[in-house]
Amino acid sequence: SFELAGLRHSQLRAVMEHELVHASGVAPPVSVSILKPLLAVDAVDGEWFATISDGITETEVVEWPAQSLPFQARGVLSVQLFTAADEEHFRRGERRHFAEVLVPTAEFSHSQGVGFMLHWLGLHRGVSLGREATIEEAAEAFHTATRLAKNLLTPKFCISVLDDRPGSPCADREIALLRRGFHQQDSILVRLHEQLQALWSQ
């Protein structure tokens, strides 16, 4: 199917990027921004917090939105979502793990000559894929999270990743990024509207 073909293509890009990083010893810098998770139905106990890791660098997110956080594209970015009573409890480790999302850097690397990615991703409560997940497993989990974003009952958040290398293509990339994000949001809104109509008709 088209979706499976796209997944295989994404996996191939991920493997090629992984080999390039391994050969050069240098992972390209990226800038990561995320929005606070949105809930359409249920409420969570406490406030939202997160950690983002590229496998070496880990950053805690205690304020929303988190913008332009520096990382390196080492193959997979891990985004862990937590809830806690407040920032103090979160920093003390008194937190409840909600879900993890893995983002393969191949999803944005060299996309039509512009290194960027913007996606809404759904959260599967309780999922923790772990740091040992393969690139293929990360790609599959990422596409699952993309589909979950269209589910009315699923908490969802938006993430963007930009290539921060000197000389990286940047002309009109912000416009292209917004257009891609709006297209996905339109698709999500249409799907949520269909689900609401189905609920109302029952």
N, C-alpha and C positions, 0 to 999 in steps of 0.2 A: 504494500500500500504506500501511498504518498507519505504518510506519517512515519512509517517504518523506514522508508528510504531517507527521509530527512534525519531520522535518528542515527542511521548508519553514517550519513555524511557528517553529522555533528561529532560522532565518535571518532571518525577518521581524522577530522580537523584537530580534535583533542589529542589524539595520539601523536600527530605530526608536530603539534605545538610542544607537547611534552618532550619529544625527542630533540627539538630545537633548543629548548631550555637546558636539557641535559647536556647537549653537545657544547653549547656556548658557556654554560655555567652562570648565565645571567638571565633572570626573569624580568620581563618588562614591567615598569611601574604602571599601576592603574589607580583611578580615583573612584571610590564607591560611595554612593548615597542611598539611603533607604528612608521610606516613610513609615510612620507608626501603623501597625496592623489595624485593619478595619473589621468590625463585627457587624453583620447584618441581622443576626438573630440573638444569639446568646451573649451574655456578659461574662467577663473573666473576673476572678477574684484577685484584686490588686491592680498594679500598674504594669505596663509593658516595659521590658528591657531586652537587650540583645547583646550578643557577642558576635564579632565577625573575625574570621581567621583565614589566612592564606596558607596555613601549614606551619608558619614560623612566627609571623606577627599576628597578635590577637588584640582587638580593640573592643572595649566595653561601650555599649550605647546606652546612655542614661537620659539623653535629651532628644526630642524629636522635632523636626526631621534631623537625621544625622547626614551631614553633607561633606563631600569631598574628603573622605577618609583615605589615607594613603596605604596601598598594599602593593603586592607584586603578583603577577599572573603566573602562578606555579602549577597550573592545571585545574585546580578546583578551589573555589571559595566556599567556606562553611559559614552559614548564618544560623545561629542558635537563638530561638526566642524563649524568653522567660517571663514569668509574672512574679511580683514581689510586693510587699506592703508599701515599700518606698525605696528610695535610692540607698539609704543606709543599710537596710536589710539586704538588698541585692548585693552590695559590695562586701557584706559580711558572709555571703554565701547562703543566706537564708532566702532561697529562691526556689521556684517551682518550674521545672523544665516543661515547656509547652510543645515545641516542635523544632526540628532542624530541616533546613533546606540547603542542598548543595548546588552550586552554580558553576558549571564547567566554563572556564575562561574561553574555550573555543566558541561559545555562544555569541561572543562579541568580537573576537579577534578577526581583524581583516574583513569585517562584514561589508561587502561592496566597497572595499577600499577605505572604509571609515571604522575606526576602532571604537565601537560603542555598543551598549546594550541597554534597553529599558524594558522591564517586564513586570506585570502583576503576577504574583505567585500565591497559590493557596497553601494553607498550613494544615497538615494532617496531625492532629493532636497525638502526642506521645511518640512520634517517629523520631528516632535518633539513628542515623546511618553510620556514624562513627568516622574517625579519621582514616581508617583502613579501607574505605570504599574505593573501588577501582574507578577509573575515568568513565568506563562504560556504565557502571552502576550509577555514577553521579549524573551522567547524561540522561539516563532513564528516569531517575528521580526528579530531575529538573523538568522534564516534559510532563511528568505526572503532576507536579506542582502547578505547571501552566494550565493544565486541564482543570485542576481543583479550583483555580481562581474563578471559574465560571459557575461554581456551585454556590447557591444562595446561602447554604448553611455553613460554609467554610470561611473562617477568618482569612484575610488576604492582605498582602502588603506589596508595595512597589519598590523595586530596586533598579538602580542605574549604575553602569560601570563604563568608565571612559579611559581610553588609552592615553597615558600621560607621558609617553616617550617624546623627546624633542624631535620636532619635524614630523610628527604623526599627522595624518590628514585631519584637518579641522574645519575646512571651509564648509559652511552650512550644516555642520554635523548636529548643532543644537536643533535646527529646524527639522532635520531628518529624524532626530531622536524623538522630538515631540510628535511628529506625524505617526511614527511607529507606535508610540505610546497611546495616542488617541485612537488609532485603529484597533489596538487590543482592547482598550476601554470600551469602545463601541460594541465590540463582539461580546464582552462581558456583560454590558448593560442589556443587550438584546437577550442573551441567555437568561439573565436574572429575571427580566420581564416575563419571559415564557414560563419560568418556574413559578412566579407569583400568580400568573393567570391560571396555571394548573391548580394551585392551592385554592384560589378563590372559587374555582368552578366545582370544587368538591363539596 
